[in-house]
Amino acid sequence: VSKCAQICTSCAKVTPFALKGKCECGGTLLVHYDLERVRHTMTREALSTRPTTMWRYHELLPVMDLRSVISLGEGWTPLIRVPSLEKRYNLKEILIKREEQNPTGSFKSRGFSVAVSLLAERNIQKAAVPSNGNAASALAAYAAHAGIDATVIVPQDCPEYIVRECVHYGASTYIIDGMIHDAGNIIDDGTEEQGWFNVGTMREPGRAEGKKTMGLELAEQLGWSTPDVIIYPTGGGSGIVGLWKAFKELKELGLISGEMPRLVSVQEEGCHPIVTAVRTNQPVQEAEPSDEVSPTGMRVPYPPDGQLIARMIQETGGTAVAVTKQEIEAAQLEMGGYGISASPEGAATLAGLHKVAADSWLRSTDRVVLFNTSHAMKYVDWAKPFPNVPLVRSYKDVNGSVKK
Amino acid sequence: VSKCAQICTSCAKVTPFALKGKCECGGTLLVHYDLERVRHTMTREALSTRPTTMWRYHELLPVMDLRSVISLGEGWTPLIRVPSLEKRYNLKEILIKREEQNPTGSFKSRGFSVAVSLLAERNIQKAAVPSNGNAASALAAYAAHAGIDATVIVPQDCPEYIVRECVHYGASTYIIDGMIHDAGNIIDDGTEEQGWFNVGTMREPGRAEGKKTMGLELAEQLGWSTPDVIIYPTGGGSGIVGLWKAFKELKELGLISGEMPRLVSVQEEGCHPIVTAVRTNQPVQEAEPSDEVSPTGMRVPYPPDGQLIARMIQETGGTAVAVTKQEIEAAQLEMGGYGISASPEGAATLAGLHKVAADSWLRSTDRVVLFNTSHAMKYVDWAKPFPNVPLVRSYKDVNGSVKK
């Protein structure tokens, strides 16, 4: 008996589960579970005694044999309240989901735990991924743990630490003078000769399903309720797909009820195809990224299925906002002031909060969740001057440097 | 009614709980709980439904009013098996406790969550710490979240990222040309004038009690049993104190039974006062660190109460080993090969495993836990040449670079 099938979001055709992301018609395939069956075992009570990794939701993950699971301790990340922000915007609750506490320092651990488990289950020995950085290092780590060869290609302006991280985990690591889709083209060109399995965004079902656990665990951590608003940084968009799917499945299972959370997508000024599509209600167009746009996970000029992402956001009553590099930098420092290490993408959600709050888009009854997708430290720009840290010899020097 | 008192490890005098680390006699004070009272509420059943942070053990933490707790999502870190190591050494189980998944990327989050909560509970507004790095950034983060001013002093060879991190969280950050105790002297000199509360190692009870939760949760995660061996990197030594105390308290509470885990302390060649004391059975002497010894958390030439640490290790039937810088570097790469980002201190526990295994000190029935105390990324040496990562233009370049 198969655990799940796939359904096309375009032609609605149902096909047996396979490691593919696209229907013959070109539509995106989503994994479809027999929720009537899941309902019997994945109860609130059963869940309450399970281990605190994302694999507690194994009925809603497409790995058949749990002995194939490649786990490094992903998921069940903390959710932190920020009372000063709640007060400032007169909101019911503002929570930060600390995805940087995942094994590879980013939310990408989730998707690759599932994707690499699916490869391991099928004895696939070589995987490759085009990435802006964190997906590459996540593949590198999970593939290393599974004994699978990993090849990763990232833009040459990828944060240096992340490139080092890929090498550290033993991946064959390449850089290109171009964007993530250029890296994807190179992998496509070499796939046959190298025998790579391409685990790029929406190329296979594991990554989106893994990200889905962010939504599943958010609902459980909130006592089986949903937040009103989720602000999420968007690149390829499979995070949005995962979140949307999580709440849909939980509703069908009867584990939550009520409205879907309004999904808010954040991208950076200079490369924001999803924001444009959502705000203008037009089909997603390939963006021409400006030279100034930062090399973060949000810089994806042409997401594999932007249409689907935009539709999901609109369906929830959500919105999309572009924030500037300067707003992101200020938000990173603001996050630091709350004691939180936020990547540019994670900080962008705070900048997005400021924006939607200024637009009076939020309601005072809203419970808002920001996703801090990665650690600040992975993005340190070593070209920037080192901060002014006084070298002291005695207390006199310290006292002398204190601002009076 | 007071929740706890303090007891001197030297003269055994019991005094009311206070934010101090030393008895009048000079002995180290440990926190003492009324375990008969704790036994009634901190049951296995009650724990099974509590939130997955270290504050689930609040009965065994000295904060009186839980509304004072400053929490950023610390504790309940994953425990990962490494089957290839188990096979290699023919051991029952080898597990890595992934402390780098704490909020500040290191185990130091635990101690500072408690220490800063104790300050917040008393409305203390200024804290200072001498540190080798990770304690400084943890104080910086938790103090920021609590709205407390933090001052940190670290050696000038402290990893650059960690210095940046302290600044990012808003701490007044200073570097010195010296060791951690030199930084401590400067803080002592300025304490009165600046009104600092010194949260240095063993200066107050919060940090050791916070680290204790590593042991509490290890026992719970292992289904209320103990590992046979714990390998732990040692600097100031409060981690050893915390682990020792955790298992003692759990035994008294009847939550675990049997032998104490054998505690194995690891330090680096060139600065290993605890190792010398344990192996020669002599009192702890101040070490003269060699110029080559790495600027890690283990480089503490004169731990505040080394005697106590050595005694605890010996009492459990444990041991202590010094590993070389080269062995640590090799172990970091080996950890990378398992998909794990390990700091030098965390990797030192793997190097220590190799050493005690080579000495036939382990038994095939042993379940061994290594503590990976921090992320590799916090220690990247930017002076080291960037790894050789080919810039590719097309698949031809990738194929050309593949080792045949």
Chai-1 contact restraints between the chains, C-beta under 6 A:
chainA,res_idxA,chainB,res_idxB,connection_type,confidence,min_distance_angstrom,max_distance_angstrom,comment,restraint_id
A,T52,B,T52,contact,1.0,0.0,6.0,A-B,restraint_1
A,L72,B,I80,contact,1.0,0.0,6.0,A-B,restraint_2
A,L72,B,G339,contact,1.0,0.0,6.0,A-B,restraint_3
A,G73,B,P78,contact,1.0,0.0,6.0,A-B,restraint_4
A,G73,B,I80,contact,1.0,0.0,6.0,A-B,restraint_5
A,G73,B,R98,contact,1.0,0.0,6.0,A-B,restraint_6
A,P78,B,G73,contact,1.0,0.0,6.0,A-B,restraint_7
A,I80,B,G73,contact,1.0,0.0,6.0,A-B,restraint_8
A,R98,B,G73,contact,1.0,0.0,6.0,A-B,restraint_9
A,Q101,B,Q101,contact,1.0,0.0,6.0,A-B,restraint_10
A,A141,B,G339,contact,1.0,0.0,6.0,A-B,restraint_11
A,A144,B,G337,contact,1.0,0.0,6.0,A-B,restraint_12
A,A144,B,G339,contact,1.0,0.0,6.0,A-B,restraint_13
A,H145,B,Y338,contact,1.0,0.0,6.0,A-B,restraint_14
A,H145,B,G339,contact,1.0,0.0,6.0,A-B,restraint_15
A,Y161,B,M377,contact,1.0,0.0,6.0,A-B,restraint_16
A,V163,B,V389,contact,1.0,0.0,6.0,A-B,restraint_17
A,V167,B,P387,contact,1.0,0.0,6.0,A-B,restraint_18
A,H168,B,G336,contact,1.0,0.0,6.0,A-B,restraint_19
A,Y169,B,G336,contact,1.0,0.0,6.0,A-B,restraint_20
A,G170,B,G337,contact,1.0,0.0,6.0,A-B,restraint_21
A,T173,B,V389,contact,1.0,0.0,6.0,A-B,restraint_22
A,Y174,B,P390,contact,1.0,0.0,6.0,A-B,restraint_23
A,Y174,B,V392,contact,1.0,0.0,6.0,A-B,restraint_24
A,Y174,B,V398,contact,1.0,0.0,6.0,A-B,restraint_25
A,I175,B,V389,contact,1.0,0.0,6.0,A-B,restraint_26
A,I175,B,L391,contact,1.0,0.0,6.0,A-B,restraint_27
A,I176,B,V392,contact,1.0,0.0,6.0,A-B,restraint_28
A,I186,B,Y395,contact,1.0,0.0,6.0,A-B,restraint_29
A,D189,B,Y395,contact,1.0,0.0,6.0,A-B,restraint_30
A,G190,B,Y395,contact,1.0,0.0,6.0,A-B,restraint_31
A,G190,B,V398,contact,1.0,0.0,6.0,A-B,restraint_32
A,G336,B,H168,contact,1.0,0.0,6.0,A-B,restraint_33
A,G336,B,Y169,contact,1.0,0.0,6.0,A-B,restraint_34
A,G337,B,A144,contact,1.0,0.0,6.0,A-B,restraint_35
A,G337,B,G170,contact,1.0,0.0,6.0,A-B,restraint_36
A,Y338,B,H145,contact,1.0,0.0,6.0,A-B,restraint_37
A,G339,B,L72,contact,1.0,0.0,6.0,A-B,restraint_38
A,G339,B,A141,contact,1.0,0.0,6.0,A-B,restraint_39
A,G339,B,A144,contact,1.0,0.0,6.0,A-B,restraint_40
A,G339,B,H145,contact,1.0,0.0,6.0,A-B,restraint_41
A,M377,B,Y161,contact,1.0,0.0,6.0,A-B,restraint_42
A,M377,B,M377,contact,1.0,0.0,6.0,A-B,restraint_43
A,W382,B,W382,contact,1.0,0.0,6.0,A-B,restraint_44
A,P387,B,V167,contact,1.0,0.0,6.0,A-B,restraint_45
A,V389,B,V163,contact,1.0,0.0,6.0,A-B,restraint_46
A,V389,B,T173,contact,1.0,0.0,6.0,A-B,restraint_47
A,V389,B,I175,contact,1.0,0.0,6.0,A-B,restraint_48
A,P390,B,Y174,contact,1.0,0.0,6.0,A-B,restraint_49
A,L391,B,I175,contact,1.0,0.0,6.0,A-B,restraint_50
A,V392,B,Y174,contact,1.0,0.0,6.0,A-B,restraint_51
A,V392,B,I176,contact,1.0,0.0,6.0,A-B,restraint_52
A,Y395,B,I186,contact,1.0,0.0,6.0,A-B,restraint_53
A,Y395,B,D189,contact,1.0,0.0,6.0,A-B,restraint_54
A,Y395,B,G190,contact,1.0,0.0,6.0,A-B,restraint_55
A,V398,B,Y174,contact,1.0,0.0,6.0,A-B,restraint_56
A,V398,B,G190,contact,1.0,0.0,6.0,A-B,restraint_57
